[in-house]
Amino acid sequence: MYWLRVSLLLLITSPALALEGYILGGGAEWDTADGLTATVVGDFGLAEDTWLSMAYGRSSSDLPRGVTLTTTYGDIGLDHLFENIGVRLGMSYWGDSDILDSIDTRGSLYWRGKRQSLALELEYRDFEFDIPPNDFLPRRDIQFNAKGVGFGSRFDLGDKASLGVSGMHYDYNVNLRLAPNQGITDLLSVSRLSLINSLIDYRANISLGVDAGDKRWTLDVATWEGSVDGSKTVSTTLSFLTPLGKKNDLEFSVGVDDSDTYGSVAVFSVFLYFYGAP
């Protein structure tokens, strides 16, 4: 999801920018499978070493039976840095209350040096799944959870380039591979913005950023495996960030997803950031 990449961008940049006050951003992502997402984000410096981040998003994607699925996303997080050691806590809601939604809580302990950082990530996801009726089965309500453990790291490669890597693995208390026998695969979509595509066993990401004057190019390569059908997706995204003025940046992104479930889909996005002082 694009808002996850936006959250990562804010976490990387916020320690420097939050000292000046705040970051506000908004934008949209769409793909060639008729998926659409709109997101707004904010990062606010509450004190010299404390930051509050928030995000809100809405997305829509098509299901195989001709139904359009609308998803809501909300996130709030608090970050505090004790010299080189920091703690980050957060909570989010993501989903459609009529079909599948999740309340997530997460925590991170990280170390930040002059040229690199390293973080341990923990996450707990509490799901409620209302499976629609089909020709053979009535409507069913399923509650389950997932525990995630992951890491994140960032390295400066000289003065104008940086490399970031991250990963997360989830352990579910139910076997979602049995879902095809329960009609759950009717909710699979041809878009990465689909609700069901948030149920993953793992994800991994590598990102290379290069400064070109006051502009920045970023290449992201990510992969994840679906928990329902075991399908794998590889996503490649190229982003270009350029200033519009002293306190505004504009970011364009174009990417391609190659999925076992929905094939090859192109993704486009545009985002605008505003920086302010208290």
matplotlib code that plots the C-alpha trace (Angstrom):
import matplotlib.pyplot as plt

x = [0.0, 1.2, 0.5, 2.9, 5.7, 4.7, 4.9, 8.4, 9.4, 8.1, 10.0, 13.2, 12.9, 11.0, 13.9, 15.4, 12.2, 10.2, 12.6, 11.3, 7.6, 5.6, 5.1, 1.8, 1.2, -1.5, -1.8, -3.3, -2.3, -4.0, -3.3, -4.2, -6.6, -8.9, -7.6, -7.5, -6.2, -6.2, -4.1, -3.3, -0.4, 1.0, 4.1, 4.3, 7.2, 5.7, 9.1, 12.8, 12.9, 9.2, 7.1, 3.4, 2.5, -1.0, -2.3, -5.8, -6.6, -9.4, -9.1, -11.4, -10.8, -12.9, -13.8, -14.4, -18.2, -18.4, -18.5, -16.4, -14.7, -14.1, -11.4, -10.7, -7.2, -6.3, -3.0, -1.5, 2.0, 4.3, 8.1, 10.6, 14.4, 16.7, 20.0, 20.8, 18.1, 14.4, 11.0, 8.1, 4.5, 1.5, -2.0, -4.0, -7.3, -7.6, -10.5, -14.1, -16.3, -18.8, -16.2, -12.7, -11.1, -8.1, -7.0, -3.2, -0.9, 2.9, 6.1, 9.6, 12.9, 15.6, 19.2, 20.3, 23.9, 25.4, 25.3, 23.1, 20.1, 18.7, 15.2, 13.4, 9.7, 6.8, 3.1, -0.1, -3.1, -6.6, -8.9, -12.6, -13.7, -17.3, -17.3, -20.3, -22.6, -22.2, -24.2, -23.1, -22.3, -24.2, -22.5, -19.8, -18.0, -14.4, -12.1, -8.4, -5.1, -1.5, 1.8, 4.5, 8.3, 10.5, 13.4, 14.4, 17.8, 19.2, 22.8, 24.3, 26.4, 28.4, 26.9, 24.3, 23.0, 21.4, 20.3, 17.3, 16.2, 13.3, 11.3, 8.3, 7.0, 3.5, 2.3, -1.5, -3.5, -5.6, -4.6, -5.7, -4.6, -8.0, -9.8, -10.4, -12.8, -14.7, -15.3, -12.8, -11.1, -14.1, -12.7, -9.3, -8.8, -6.8, -5.3, -2.7, -5.1, -7.4, -8.4, -7.6, -4.0, -3.2, -3.2, 0.4, 2.9, 5.9, 7.1, 10.6, 11.8, 15.0, 15.3, 18.1, 17.9, 20.2, 20.3, 20.7, 21.2, 18.0, 16.1, 16.0, 15.5, 14.4, 14.2, 12.1, 11.9, 9.5, 8.1, 5.4, 3.5, -0.2, -1.5, -4.7, -3.3, 0.4, 0.8, 3.9, 4.1, 7.2, 6.8, 9.3, 8.7, 10.8, 10.1, 11.2, 11.0, 11.6, 11.1, 8.4, 9.6, 11.4, 8.7, 7.0, 8.0, 6.3, 6.8, 6.0, 6.1, 5.6, 5.8, 5.0, 3.6, 4.1, 1.7, 0.9, -2.7, -3.4, -0.5, 1.3, -0.2, 1.2, 0.9, 1.1, 1.1, 1.6, 2.1, 2.6, 4.4, 4.3, 6.9, 6.3, 7.9, 6.1]
y = [0.0, 3.5, 4.8, 2.3, 3.7, 7.2, 6.2, 4.9, 8.1, 10.1, 7.9, 8.4, 12.2, 13.2, 13.5, 16.4, 18.0, 17.7, 20.0, 22.7, 22.0, 19.8, 17.9, 17.7, 15.6, 14.4, 12.4, 9.6, 6.3, 4.4, 1.4, -0.2, -2.6, 0.3, 0.5, 3.9, 5.3, 8.8, 9.5, 12.4, 12.3, 14.5, 14.5, 17.0, 17.8, 17.9, 18.5, 18.4, 14.6, 13.6, 13.3, 12.5, 11.0, 10.5, 9.2, 8.7, 6.9, 5.6, 3.1, 1.3, -1.9, -4.3, -7.8, -10.7, -10.6, -7.0, -5.5, -2.4, -2.7, 0.5, 0.5, 2.9, 3.4, 5.4, 5.4, 7.3, 6.9, 8.4, 8.5, 9.5, 9.5, 9.1, 10.2, 7.3, 4.9, 5.5, 4.0, 4.1, 3.1, 3.1, 1.9, 1.7, 0.6, -0.8, -2.4, -2.6, -3.3, -5.2, -7.7, -7.6, -5.2, -5.1, -3.2, -3.2, -2.3, -2.0, -1.1, -0.5, -0.2, 1.5, 2.7, 5.7, 6.6, 9.3, 7.2, 4.2, 3.0, -0.3, -1.1, -4.1, -4.1, -5.9, -5.9, -7.5, -7.6, -8.4, -9.4, -9.8, -11.4, -11.5, -13.9, -13.2, -16.1, -18.0, -20.8, -23.4, -21.7, -19.1, -15.9, -16.6, -14.4, -15.3, -13.7, -14.3, -12.6, -12.4, -11.6, -10.0, -9.7, -7.7, -5.3, -2.2, -0.7, 2.3, 3.1, 6.2, 5.3, 8.5, 12.0, 11.6, 8.0, 5.8, 2.1, 0.8, -2.8, -4.0, -7.2, -8.6, -12.1, -12.9, -15.9, -16.5, -18.4, -20.0, -21.7, -19.3, -21.8, -23.6, -20.4, -21.5, -24.2, -21.5, -19.1, -16.5, -16.5, -14.7, -11.6, -11.8, -8.8, -8.0, -5.0, -4.6, -2.2, -5.1, -5.6, -9.3, -8.6, -7.2, -10.8, -11.8, -14.3, -12.0, -8.9, -7.7, -4.5, -2.9, 0.8, 2.9, 6.6, 9.0, 12.8, 14.9, 18.4, 19.3, 16.4, 12.8, 9.5, 6.4, 2.8, 0.4, -3.3, -5.3, -8.8, -10.4, -13.7, -14.0, -16.0, -17.1, -18.7, -18.6, -16.3, -14.2, -10.6, -8.6, -4.8, -2.3, 1.4, 4.4, 7.8, 11.3, 14.0, 17.6, 20.9, 23.4, 26.1, 26.4, 24.5, 22.3, 19.1, 17.1, 13.4, 11.3, 7.5, 4.8, 1.1, -2.4, -5.3, -8.8, -11.1, -14.8, -13.7, -10.7, -10.8, -7.6, -4.2, -0.7, 1.7, 5.5, 8.1, 11.8, 13.3, 16.8, 17.7, 20.9, 21.7, 24.3, 25.8, 26.3]
z = [0.0, -0.8, 2.7, 4.1, 1.9, 2.9, 6.6, 5.9, 4.2, 7.2, 9.7, 7.8, 7.4, 10.5, 13.0, 11.0, 9.8, 13.0, 14.8, 12.4, 13.3, 11.1, 7.8, 6.0, 2.9, 0.6, -2.6, -4.6, -6.1, -8.9, -11.0, -14.3, -12.5, -11.5, -7.9, -6.3, -3.0, -1.5, 1.6, 3.9, 6.4, 9.1, 11.3, 14.2, 16.5, 20.1, 21.7, 20.6, 20.6, 20.4, 17.3, 16.6, 13.2, 11.8, 8.5, 7.0, 3.7, 1.5, -1.2, -3.7, -5.7, -7.7, -6.7, -9.2, -8.8, -10.0, -6.5, -5.6, -2.2, -0.3, 2.4, 5.2, 6.9, 9.9, 11.8, 14.8, 16.2, 18.8, 18.5, 21.2, 20.9, 23.9, 22.5, 20.2, 21.3, 20.4, 21.0, 18.6, 19.4, 17.1, 16.5, 13.3, 11.8, 8.3, 6.5, 5.7, 8.7, 6.6, 5.3, 6.8, 9.2, 11.6, 14.6, 14.7, 17.6, 17.0, 18.8, 17.8, 19.5, 17.3, 17.4, 15.3, 14.6, 12.4, 9.2, 10.0, 12.0, 13.1, 14.4, 15.9, 15.0, 16.8, 15.6, 16.7, 14.3, 15.5, 12.5, 12.1, 8.9, 7.7, 4.8, 2.4, 1.6, -1.6, -3.4, -0.9, 2.5, 4.6, 5.9, 8.5, 11.0, 11.8, 14.4, 14.3, 15.0, 13.7, 15.5, 13.5, 14.1, 11.8, 11.4, 9.5, 8.8, 6.9, 5.8, 4.3, 1.2, 1.1, 1.2, -1.5, -1.3, 1.2, 1.4, 3.4, 4.0, 6.0, 6.6, 8.6, 9.2, 10.5, 12.5, 12.4, 15.0, 12.2, 9.0, 6.2, 3.6, 4.3, 3.1, -0.5, 0.9, 2.8, -0.1, 1.0, -2.3, -3.8, -2.2, -4.1, -6.3, -9.4, -7.6, -4.9, -3.2, -2.5, 1.1, 1.1, -0.1, 3.4, 4.7, 4.1, 5.6, 5.1, 3.3, 2.5, 1.0, -0.2, -1.1, -2.7, -2.6, -4.5, -4.2, -7.4, -6.1, -4.2, -5.9, -4.9, -6.8, -4.9, -6.2, -4.1, -4.6, -2.4, -2.2, -0.2, 0.1, 0.5, 3.5, 1.8, -1.4, -1.0, -4.0, -4.3, -5.6, -6.6, -6.7, -8.2, -7.8, -9.0, -7.2, -7.9, -5.2, -6.2, -4.3, -5.4, -3.1, 0.2, 2.1, -0.5, -2.2, -5.0, -5.4, -8.5, -8.5, -11.1, -10.5, -11.7, -9.6, -10.8, -8.9, -9.1, -8.3, -10.6, -13.1, -14.1, -13.0, -13.4, -10.5, -10.5, -7.7, -6.9, -3.5, -2.2, 1.1, 3.1, 5.8, 8.5, 11.6, 14.9]

ax = plt.figure().add_subplot(projection="3d")
ax.plot(x, y, z, "-o")
ax.set_aspect("equal")
plt.show()
